[in-house]
Amino acid sequence: MANVRPGGGPPAPLHEAERTFTEHRALLNAVAYRVLGSVTEAEDVVQDAWLRWSRVDVAAVADAEGYLVRVVIRLAIDRLRSARVRRESYVGPWLPEPMLTRPDVAEDVVLADSVSTAMLLVLEILSPMERAVFVLSEAFGYSHAEIARFVGRSHAAVRQIAHRAKKAVDERRHRYDTDQATRQEATERFLAACLGGDLKALIEVLAPDVTMLSDGGGLTGAPRKAIHGHEYVARAIVVLSKRMPDDSHAQVLQVNGGPGIVVRSGPTPVLAITLQSLDGAIKTVHVVSNPEKLAGVAP
């Protein structure tokens, strides 16, 4: 239950409710996105939370953040359950929706890791409840007692869920570079090789066992299976580069907590690439070209 002060009275003025909600909106979006891996669905959840909040007697809510996080996390869990059913018929690899992030996110190693494409993919192994508990605990530092109130479980149950989720994630996560300067240099070398169509330069920046996943959702010519090995990945990227529209331009931006590449045709994003490197060599290449999943990297 939310921490509500006793007493009744008329609802608070809408501008007061809106001001309070706006103060917490960035947090709510961040929580919803990490649970759902989708910019558009996270925005829908936060909008649903606003509609509920606008009907509440805000003056009677002692802990606005706790109330709003509880609403958002429960809506996100429900939406994730239905989303996973829809993904069973998804064409080709499914990747999280890329999202532009602020530089201060990249400076916080824990926050940057929690929003990285690699981590969001690892979180797919968890049940919706496990994922929600993991995100709230590991990324945002809520206590088990607070999370228990958010998700409607006992303190002991949440502690067990958190332990199980963390163990599962730790067993499957890989070690990647976290130093932003190292990642920035690898990304810039990768982009320069792409723009130059230089196969040899691309092979040199890729790790021998690099993997490339492309998400076109069946709407673009993206490969429908993973590509492994630096020679095969480099050739696939050269082909991809040649297919870009004539007016396209690529830019290194902060995407999902680290340097990534956004390709636009005019103002419209047509491609988003996130990279993970180890010792400066790129280990994973995640490419999203599904136009329905690029709203998060629009200007």
Disulfide bonds with the S-S distance in Angstrom:
none
